[in-house]
Amino acid sequence: MSSATSAALPSRWWQFYQLTKPKVVQLIVFCAVIGMALAIPGLPHGAEWGTLVAATVGIWLVAGAAAAFNCLIEQHIDAKMKRTAWRPTARGELSRNQTLAFSGLLCALGSALLYVLVNPLTMWLTFATFVGYAIIYTVVLKPLTPQNIVIGGASGAMPPVLGWAAMRGDLGPEPWLMCLIIFLWTPPHFWALALYRSEDYRKAGLPMLPVTHGNEFTRLQIFLYTWVLFAATLLPFLSGMSGWIYLAAAVVLGLKFCHHAWLLWREYSEALARKTFMFSILHLSLLFGALLLDHYVSPWIG
C-alpha cells in the first residue's frame, strides 16, 4: 500500500463518520440511554449491562444510518447552504452509491443487533424512527410544509421510548412523557437556528417558517412553544415519575429558556438567535441529566 493511499484512508473514514452527524446522534443516544436508565430501578446489574450496551450501539448505528440517508437525499440542498456545504456528499467527495451503501449497512447492522441482543420491539420501533426521519420527514415533509419540523419532530422525540423498550420489553406512560418533552422542544430549538439561517433556506427553496411566515411570526412561535414546553416538563414530577431534584431543574431551565425566547421575540438579533439555539441544546441535556440524577438520588433522600 502506497504512502499516499495510507494517508487517504483516515480522511475517507472521517468523511463517512461525518455523514452520521455525530453531534446530533450524540444527543439522540444520550436521551435513549436516559430512557434505559429510568426503565429499571437502581443501577443495571448482570445481563442488564449487556442489554444496555447492545441497545446503545444498535440505536447509534440506526440513527447514524438515518443521518447518512438524509445527507444523500439533501445532497444538492446541502451544497447551497453555508451550514451544510462542507458535508462530503455536498462536496461530491462521496458518491450516492457509497452513501446509500453506508446507510444501508449501518441500518442493517443496528437492526440485527437490536433484534438479536435486545428485543424485537426495540428493533421495530428504531426502524420506524429511521423511516420517520429519513423518509417521511426528509423526503415528504421538509420540502412541502413550514410545519415540517413540528410533524417530523415525532421521530426525533423517540429515543427515550427506544431506550425504555430496550430494558423493559414493553412501554408505559413514562417514556411517552419524555417523548412529549422532546417533541415540544424541537420546534423552538430548530426555529431559533432557522432564524439566523433563513437566507440559506430561502436559497435552497425549503419552506422553513422564517421563509414562509417571516421573522417576527417565527419569534412569536418560539416564545409560545417555550411556555408549552415548560408546562410539559413539569409532568414527570406531577405524575410521580420524578421528585424534587428534577422539578427544581425543570423550573430553572424552563424559565431560562422562556426568558431567552422572550428577549428574542422582543427584539431580534442574530447573536441572540444563536444564543437561544445553543441554550436549547443545553436545556435538553441538563433536563434529562436531572431526570437521571433524580432517579438515583431521590430514593436515598425520600
ABEGO torsion letter per residue (X at the ends): XBAAAAAAAAAAAAAAAAAAGAAAAAAAAAAAAAAAAAABBEBBBEAAAAAAAAAAAAAAAAAAAAAAAAAAAAAAAAAABAAAAABAAAAGABBAAAAAAAAAAAAAAAAAAAAAABBAAAAAAAAAAAAAAAAAAAAAAAAABAAAAAAAAAAAAAAAAAAAAAAAGBBBAAAAAAAAAAAAAAAAAAAAAAAAAAAAAAAAGBBBAAAAAEAAAAAAAAAAAAAAAAAAAAAAAAAGABBAAAAAAAAAAAAAAAAAAAAAAABBBAAAAAAAAAAAAAAAAAAAAAAAAAAAAAAAAX
